[in-house]
């Protein structure tokens, strides 16, 4: 893979089934940035819309079997209507086919939401749930 490859500069939009699948895939690959899939299933709005914004390319030099991947910021819509931020490592084969936000207006609105949403950890602390689901 070309290590000079730029980050994808697009906001991806996913449904809850895709979010759950990506969280499980990250866990199966042993990627470090992910949420516990059980926590995601229990808290994410099942009919919600979630967004991914690329943060950085990441590779595991000690695990050459794991492809270079993108660490995404994820804006998750919760059942409560709140939105929270997390990180999620996704390999290129999984993120390339994901749909992207197609209008500039929606993309700008989503970027503003990314700037205002608390992290999962902050949300859990505010809700009185302590440290939460293990991998935040």
FIMI-652178 format. One record per residue (C-alpha): residue in three letters; x, z negated, y negated. Coordinates in steps of 0.1 Angstrom, whole numbers, plus 5000, padded with zeros to 4 digits. Layout:
NODE  residu     X     Z     Y
NODE     Ala     X     Z     Y
...
***
This chain:
NODE  residu     X     Z     Y
NODE     Unk  5000  5000  5000
NODE     Unk  5012  5008  4965
NODE     Unk  5022  4974  4950
NODE     Unk  5019  4989  4915
NODE     Unk  4983  4997  4921
NODE     Unk  4961  4984  4892
NODE     Unk  4933  4960  4898
NODE     Unk  4899  4976  4900
NODE     Unk  4884  4972  4866
NODE     Unk  4848  4971  4874
NODE     Unk  4822  4944  4879
NODE     Unk  4807  4945  4914
NODE     Unk  4771  4934  4920
NODE     Unk  4761  4920  4954
NODE     Unk  4731  4905  4970
NODE     Unk  4731  4872  4989
NODE     Unk  4735  4888  5024
NODE     Unk  4767  4905  5011
NODE     Unk  4780  4873  4995
NODE     Unk  4775  4854  5028
NODE     Unk  4792  4882  5048
NODE     Unk  4822  4883  5024
NODE     Unk  4826  4845  5026
NODE     Unk  4825  4846  5064
NODE     Unk  4850  4875  5065
NODE     Unk  4874  4856  5042
NODE     Unk  4871  4826  5065
NODE     Unk  4876  4847  5097
NODE     Unk  4908  4861  5081
NODE     Unk  4920  4827  5070
NODE     Unk  4921  4837  5033
NODE     Unk  4926  4808  5010
NODE     Unk  4900  4814  4983
NODE     Unk  4865  4811  4997
NODE     Unk  4836  4788  4999
NODE     Unk  4823  4773  5031
NODE     Unk  4797  4798  5043
NODE     Unk  4773  4770  5052
NODE     Unk  4775  4757  5016
NODE     Unk  4769  4792  5002
NODE     Unk  4739  4798  5024
NODE     Unk  4724  4764  5015
NODE     Unk  4729  4768  4977
NODE     Unk  4730  4804  4968
NODE     Unk  4696  4820  4958
NODE     Unk  4687  4840  4988
NODE     Unk  4672  4867  4966
NODE     Unk  4698  4863  4940
NODE     Unk  4722  4887  4924
NODE     Unk  4758  4877  4923
NODE     Unk  4788  4894  4905
NODE     Unk  4825  4898  4913
NODE     Unk  4852  4904  4887
NODE     Unk  4888  4911  4899
NODE     Unk  4914  4885  4890
NODE     Unk  4946  4895  4908
NODE     Unk  4961  4912  4938
NODE     Unk  4972  4887  4964
NODE     Unk  4992  4890  4996
NODE     Unk  5004  4866  5023
NODE     Unk  5040  4873  5029
NODE     Unk  5040  4848  5058
NODE     Unk  5011  4867  5074
NODE     Unk  5018  4904  5075
NODE     Unk  4987  4909  5097
NODE     Unk  4965  4902  5067
NODE     Unk  4962  4931  5043
NODE     Unk  4969  4928  5006
NODE     Unk  4937  4918  4989
NODE     Unk  4920  4911  4956
NODE     Unk  4912  4876  4945
NODE     Unk  4878  4879  4927
NODE     Unk  4860  4856  4904
NODE     Unk  4825  4853  4917
NODE     Unk  4795  4844  4896
NODE     Unk  4770  4830  4921
NODE     Unk  4733  4825  4913
NODE     Unk  4721  4793  4928
NODE     Unk  4686  4784  4941
NODE     Unk  4682  4761  4911
NODE     Unk  4687  4791  4888
NODE     Unk  4721  4778  4877
NODE     Unk  4751  4801  4879
NODE     Unk  4785  4789  4891
NODE     Unk  4820  4804  4893
NODE     Unk  4842  4805  4924
NODE     Unk  4870  4825  4937
NODE     Unk  4868  4848  4967
NODE     Unk  4896  4868  4985
NODE     Unk  4883  4902  4996
NODE     Unk  4903  4929  5014
NODE     Unk  4900  4965  5000
NODE     Unk  4880  4978  5030
NODE     Unk  4854  4953  5021
NODE     Unk  4853  4956  4983
NODE     Unk  4856  4994  4979
NODE     Unk  4820  5001  4992
NODE     Unk  4804  4974  4971
NODE     Unk  4781  4986  4944
NODE     Unk  4793  4983  4908
NODE     Unk  4775  4975  4876
NODE     Unk  4766  5009  4863
NODE     Unk  4757  5002  4826
NODE     Unk  4781  4990  4800
NODE     Unk  4754  4967  4786
NODE     Unk  4749  4949  4819
NODE     Unk  4787  4946  4824
NODE     Unk  4791  4930  4790
NODE     Unk  4763  4906  4797
NODE     Unk  4778  4896  4830
NODE     Unk  4812  4891  4814
NODE     Unk  4796  4867  4789
NODE     Unk  4780  4848  4818
NODE     Unk  4814  4845  4835
NODE     Unk  4827  4828  4803
NODE     Unk  4800  4802  4802
NODE     Unk  4794  4793  4839
NODE     Unk  4809  4761  4853
NODE     Unk  4830  4762  4884
NODE     Unk  4814  4751  4917
NODE     Unk  4834  4719  4915
NODE     Unk  4822  4712  4880
NODE     Unk  4786  4719  4890
NODE     Unk  4789  4696  4920
NODE     Unk  4803  4668  4899
NODE     Unk  4776  4672  4873
NODE     Unk  4749  4672  4901
NODE     Unk  4765  4640  4915
NODE     Unk  4775  4657  4948
NODE     Unk  4812  4646  4946
NODE     Unk  4839  4670  4957
NODE     Unk  4815  4693  4976
NODE     Unk  4821  4719  5003
NODE     Unk  4858  4715  5010
NODE     Unk  4871  4749  4997
NODE     Unk  4863  4752  4961
***
